[in-house]
Amino acid sequence: MKKKLFIPLILFLMVAITFLVQLNRNAQWEDIKALESALVGKPVPEKILAELFENKSYGKELFQQGTPLLLNVWATWCPTCYAEHQYLNKLSQQGIAIIGLNYKDDSQKAIKWLKDLGNPYQVVLKDEKGSFGLDLGVYGAPETFIIDGNGVIHYRLAGDVSEKVWMETLKPLYDKLSEKK
C-alpha cells in the first residue's frame, strides 16, 4: 500500500526534472533579445517612406550607403526607447550611422522628443501606421537591425541598445561588416 503512494511522487519528480533540463537547455542556447527573423540575410523591404522633419521621401537606396548602419525602431510612447536614447546619442557621436524609424507615433511628439533629447539619427523615417514595421516583422519598440552597406539585414535585436548589448553583441558584427566594405 505504501509503495502505491510513492508512484505519484516519483512521476511528479520525473516531470519536474524533465522540465528543468529543458528550461536550462533553452537558456543556454537562446539569446532572449535576438529574435529569429525571416529577413536576416535578405534586403530591407522595399517601401517609400517619408522623413519626419521635411517630409522628404526615401526608398531602398537609404539603406545602401556602402557602409553598415543601424535601423532603430522607436516611439515616444515607449519607456524603453527613452532609456536607450542617451546611449544612441553617444553611438552617433562616435560616428555610428543610425537611421531612426518612428513607429506608430504622433509626428509632432516625435519631433519634440528629438529636439529635447537630441537626435542621434542621420535620417528619421515615420511609420505612423506601422506598415513598414510590419514588413520588418517588428513586435514593438525598441528594435534595432544591423544592415550592411548593400542594404542586407544581418541581425535583429528586440529591446534596448545599452553599452553592454552594444559591446558584447552589436559592435562585433558592426565592426566585421565595416571591414568588408
N, C-alpha and C positions, 0 to 999 in steps of 0.2 A: 504494500500500500504506500509506504514512504517513497519507494522508487518512482511511482507514478507522479508524485508531487514534484519531483526534480525535472521531469521531462519538459514542462513549460519554461522553467528557469533556464535549462540548457538551450532550448530553442531560442529564447529571448537573447541570451548571450551570443549565440551564433549570429543572429541577425544584427545585433549591435556591433559586433566585431567586423562583420562584412561592411556595414555602413561606414564605420570609422576608417577602414582600409581604403574604401572608395573615396571618401572625403579627403583623406591625406593624399591619395594619388592625384586627384584633381587639383589640389592646392599646389602640388609640386610641379605640375606640367602646364598650368594655365596662368598667364598674366591677366589678372582681372581687368585691367584697364585696356588691354589690347583686344579689340573686338575683331573677330573674323569679318572680312569684308569681301564681297564678290568683286569689288573694284580694285583690290590690290593687284598690281601688275597690269592694270588697264588704264587708259587715258581718263582724265577728268571728263565727266559727262558734258556733252555739248549743250550749251544754253546761252542765250544772250541775257546778260544781267545788267541792271542799272547800278551806277555808282551812287553811294549815299549822299555825297555833298553836291555834286554837279549834275547828277542825272545823266552822265555820260554812259554809253553802253560799252560793254566788254563781252567778248566771246572767248573761245578756247585759247586764242593767242596770249591772253593774260597769263596762262599757266605754262607757256612755252618760252620762258625768258632765257633759256640756256644755262641757268643755274638753279639749284634746288630752292624750294621755298616751303613755308608752312601755310596751310589754309586753316585758319582758326574760325570755328563756328561759335558765335557768342550772341548774347542778348542782354538788355538792361534788366530784364526780369529774373535773370539767373544769378543767384548769390555766389555760386562757384566761379562764374565768369568775373565777378568783381574781385574775388580772391586771387585769380590768376593774372589780372590785368597789369599789376605793377611789375610782375616778372616778364610779361610780354614787352612792356616798355623797355626793360633792361636788355632783353634779347635784341630788340630793334636797334638800340643804341650801340650794340656790339656788331651791327651790320647783318644780322639775320633777316632775310627777306620774309615778311609776313603779309599775307592777304587776309583781310577780315571778311567774314560772311555774317552780316547782321541778320539773325534768324528769327522769323515770326515776331517781329518787334515793331514798335512805333518809330518811324524815322526821326522825328523831332527829339524824342527821348534819347535815341542813339547819338545824334549829333551833340546834344548837351553833354552826354556821358563822356564822349571823346574830348570835348573842349575842356571839361572839368578834370578828367583823369589822365589826359594825354592820349595821343594817337600813335600806337605802335605799328600801324598798318601802312603799307605802301599804297594800297587801294582798299576801300571798304565797299563791298557789294551789298546790296539789300535784297533780302529774300523774305518779303513781308508775308507771303502766303505759305512759305516753306516748301515750294515746289522743287527748288534746286537741292535743298536739304534732303528731300525725299529721294531725288535722283542719286544722291551720295549715300543714302541709307542711314542718315542721321537719326539717332534716337532722341536726342535732346542736346542742350548746350551745357557745358562746352564740349566740343570735339575738335581734334586737330589732326590734319592729314599732312604727311610729308610727301611732297610732289617733286619729281626730278625735273631737270631743265627741259625735258621734252613733253612735260605735262602728264607723266605717268605716276599714278599713286603707288607709293611703296609701303605706307604704314598708316594705320588709323588708331588714334588714341581717344578713348572716351574718358572724359574727366579733365582735370586742370593740368596745365603745364606749370610745374613747380621746378625749383632748382634741382631737386633730386630726380624728378622724371626726366628733365632735360639732360642732365649729366649722365644718367645711367641708361636711358633708353633712346631718346630722340637724337641727341648730339652725335653719338657714334654713327648712326645711319645717315644723318645730315652731312657729317664730315666725309663719309665714304662716298656719298653721291657727289659731293663737291669735288672730290679728287677725280671723278670720272669725266668731268666736263671738258 
